[in-house]
């Protein structure tokens, strides 16, 4: 592809990062199923290891199929560079790793994927890191939570399990004033519905497992860097602004400018943490992204149809879908997410926990799985599964009360999804 600056999203999702294979002319990006790459000579090898020349060494670090995917996601997000890894949770660690050190903290939204709440409130403590959870509807509270040891702010654009959308600009202003990067998990929105970098985010993380791959085949993650953050403006980010002892004293920001974060993530992060994406998985995700905008349009359209129908059902207590006029976030969604609020939302049953269990068991088209962003419609009872490790207070803050189920609306006929919910609600409340 030539300079892509003038191409639209639908063109870029098919073409960005991929050229006909230089060796064979293969039009589709080949799966480079190889561990290592032959060096031209000893000098070439030395240059690659010194980052004096960019090329392939070993597939824990880089692989041409994975590189094509990285470039495609970076272009769609409007970033300078991207690094893929083995899962969304790996991407979150990869994003924090160059920024944090023992004693450092991240200020995070209370409305996050349940697994992220657990990762941030428990597991990262083993690294000496910690998280402070704050309501992102209150930018002043976010600002107040930042202290001398805060190294990042973290939130989700369209939050999982649904119903909440972040006003990214308002949080980016807080991050800018504090001189720290804003990290946005853009998994539920995808770059089709939201471009966090345009709204002021420094880093974007994805679970590519979800909508980007789109049909529930492989796990993967990605960290995109805007390339715009000045890592050398203060002494908070020594891995990027000071000689890095883990790479013979290289000063990444000085040597690599806007690509500093991306190169650090490969040269140090993937090298030493090893959370590599394999080329077969990258292939599935590249295939998925080719149809991203088409699928997202249908996910959005179906979700609003199903949510509107549920809202008037007598067994339903409430529906949290920011695409509905009844949502407290409707106005914000129209302003910040004009193409829609995705395929994910929750609803509560008047009858509570037991009725949720019956509902889940009675559905035919909806699959009861711990996943989202599939072409198929999915349902999960968050309180007994994805949000099970959380305290009741954390469950409530995340919108995962015991009488709530989460739907991930697929791309089927909306009338068939509604008919399935209709019969299952009748069974659940009989
Ligand atoms: C699924 C998910 C993750 C974790 O991604 P994995 O690929 O399952 O590791 C993180 N954030 C959000 C919003 C998710 O939906």
Boltz pocket constraint, residues with backbone or C-beta under 6 A from the ligand:
constraints:
  - pocket:
      binder: B
      contacts: [[A, 86], [A, 87], [A, 88], [A, 89], [A, 90], [A, 113], [A, 115], [A, 116], [A, 156], [A, 158], [A, 160], [A, 185], [A, 187], [A, 188], [A, 206], [A, 207], [A, 208], [A, 209], [A, 210], [A, 219], [A, 220], [A, 221], [A, 372]]
      max_distance: 6.0
